[in-house]
Amino acid sequence: MPSKSLLIAFMLCISGIVFSQTEQYTIQLKNGNTVKGTLVEKIPGETITIKTAENEELKLTYEEIQKITTTEALEKAANVDHDSIQPYRYKRRGFINHTEASFILGVGSVAGTTQKNEDRGFGIRTVNGFQFSETMALGIGLGIERYIDAILIPVTVDIRATLRKGKTSPTININAGYAPNVKGFKEGGGFTINPSFGIKTYISRKTAFIFNVGYKIQQDQYTYYAGGNFINKQKGSAIFKFINFSMGFAF
């Protein structure tokens, strides 16, 4: 009899493990989204990890969750609309690319001179990096910017913060680095920094349209000869300021 009882207990344990791995969970989040998948890990009162039909593991905190329903409970509920249950809508984590075009308009005067900044230009840049969560991404950017008398190749570190979760959100972005000038003075170009504010709206689950307005600061280093001769060679630097309008897509 004892051995039979142990066998029954063992079989019940195995069936429970198998059932927990195949049972479907439907989780309603406080932001209005719904997640559906199988249970991977559950830490009561802290987190629950679900694997979706797309084989993506989502780790959710109980603070994000409004309601948890299992397959058994759904089958018993007569008023459940199964067609309304969908995977999590938007990209949460993984490698990401931002590609955008920009119009750059000079403002103010050129720091270090009395010259008014009437420069303007167009640019295109791409950023490859990693999205750590739905609200934070970090990457490396490479671009080309064509001004009236210069062509710059900015290489930057790019940080992007999305202020809220969901389809549409305001964003805060900053990119900073170095932009050599490949046209004009040999020493042209210099450091660059461009903080910006914008908006991001998803047009599909993993693709978003982005629009930003930034305040770009660009250094331009140059060489000149003082005293009207070619002996007294000097180096100088000027700071240009721009309003930068950009739009593109995040993938």
N, C-alpha and C positions, 0 to 999 in steps of 0.2 A: 504493500500500500504506500509506504513512504516514497518508493521509487516512482510509482505511478503519479503521485502528487507533484513530484519534482518535474516529471516530464510534461505534465499539463502546464505548470507554471512557466517552463522554458518555452513551450509553444506559444503561449499567450504573449510572452515578452517579444519573441521574434515577430509575431503578427503585428504587434503594436509598432515595432520599429519600421516594418515595411509599410504599414498604413500611414505613418507620419511622413514618410518620404514621398508618398504618392497623393496624399490628400491635398486638394486645392484650397488655398487661402485667398480670400478677397478682403483687401484692406482699403478702407475709405480714409483718406487723409484730410486734415483740417483745411488745407488749401483748395479742396474741391476735387482733387485728382483721385483716381482709383487704381490700385495695384493688384494684379492677379498672378498667382504662381504657386509653386510648391515650397514648403517650409525647408529651409537649410539649417537655421539655428535660431533658437529662441532663448533670450535671457530675460526672465520675468521682471517687469518693471523697468527694464533698461532698453534693450534693442531686440529687433526681430529681423532676420535675414530671409529674403524670398528670392527664388529663382524664377524668372518670367519665362514665357513661351519662347522668347528670343534668346534664351540661355544667358541672360544678364542677371547677375546677383545684385539685389538692392538691399542695403542695410538701413533700416528705418529706426528712429528712436520713438519711444512711446509718446513723447511730447508732440510728435508730428501726426499721430494716429487718432482718428475720430472713432473708428469702429473696425473690429476684426470679425469676419464671418468665415466659417469653414464650409466645405462642400456639403457635408451632412446637414448643416443648418440651412443652407440655401435650398436644398431639395425639399425641406420641410416648410419653407416659407412660400406661400402661394402668391404673394404680391411682388416677388423679385423679378425684375426685368434683366434677364441674362444677357441680352444684346447690349446693354449699357455698360457692361463690365469690360474694361480695356486695360492694356498694359500702361505703365507710367508714361505720360505723354512726351516729355522732353528730355533731352540729353542731360545726364547728371555728372558723368565722369568719363575720362578717356582722352586720347589725343585729339587735338583740335587745330583747325586752320582758319585764320581770318585773312581774307583777301579784299582789299578796298582801294578805291581811287579817290584822289583828293584835289581840291582847288585851294591854292594858298595865296593869300592876299596880304601884302605888306601894310603895316600900320606904324604910326608914330615916326620917330626919327631914328637914324642909325646910331646906336650908342658908340661913343668915342669920336663922333663927327658931328657936324651941323647939318648933315644931309638928311632930307626927308626920305623915308623908305617908300619908294614907289614901285618896288619890285613885286613880282607876282609869278606864279608858276602852277604847274600841274604835276601830280605824282601818282605812283601806284606802288603798293607795298603788299607783301604777304608775310604773315606771322604763323609760325609753326610752334606748337607747344602742348601743354597738358592742362586739361580742365580738372581741377581737384574736387570740385563740387559744383552744384548748379549756380553758385554765386562767385566763384573765384577761378581765374585761369592765369597761367604764366607762360611766356614764350619768347622766342627770338625772332626779330623782324628784319627783313631785308627789302629795300625799296630803291626806286630811282625817282628823282625830282628834277624837273626841267624849269629853270628860272630864265630871266631875260639874258643874263650873262654868265650863267653857271649851270652845271649839271652835277647834282650831288647824289651820292650813293649811301644813304643812311643805314647803318647797322645798329640795331637797338635791342634793349631788353624791354619787353612789353608786359605790363601788368593790367589786368582787367577785372573789375569787380561789378557784379550784377547785384543791384540793391534789393531785389525781391524775386521770389520764385514764381513760376508761372509763364504764360505765353508772352507777355509784354512787360518790360521792366526798364527803368532808368539805369544808366551805367556810369561808372567813374573809371577812367582809363589814364594810364601814364606810360609813355615810352621815352627812353633816354639812351643815348649812346654817342657814336661818332659818325660824322658824315663827310668823307673826303670829297673834294671837288675834282672832277675829271676833265674840266674845261676851264681855261683861263689861267690864273696864277698857279704855279706848281705847288705852292704851300696852301692853296685855298681850301676852304672847308674848316671844320672843327667840331666841337661838341654840339649836341642838339638835345633838346628836351621839349616834350609836347604833352602837357596835361590836357585832358578833355572830358567833357560830359556828353552823354548821348542817350540813345534809346535802342533797345534790342527787342525784336519781336520774332517769334518762331513762325515760319511758313510751312514747316513740316516737323516731324519728331526730332530730327537731328540737324536741321538747317534753319538759320535765323538771318533776318535782314538787320543790318546795323547802320546807324547814322550818328555821327559825332561832330561836335564843334569844339575846337581846341585853340589854345594859345601857344604858338610854337616859338621857341627861342633858338636861333641858329648863329653860331660863331663863324666868322670868316677871317682866316689868317692870310696875310699877304706880305710881300717884300717890296720895299721902295728904296730909292737912293736919295739921301739927304744932301743939301748943299749944292744941288745942281750938277753933280758929277757922278761918275760910276764907281767911285772908290768907297764912299761912305754908305755901305749897304746896311739897311735897317729892316727890322721886322715889326709889323703892326698887326692889330686885331680889331675887328669891328663886330658888333652884336646887332643882328637883325631880328625884328619881331614880326610875327605874322598871325593872322587869324586863319585857322585851318579847318576847312569843311571836308568831311570824308564820308563816304558811304560804300557799303559792300556787303559781303556775306560771311557768316561763320558756319563752318562745317564740322 
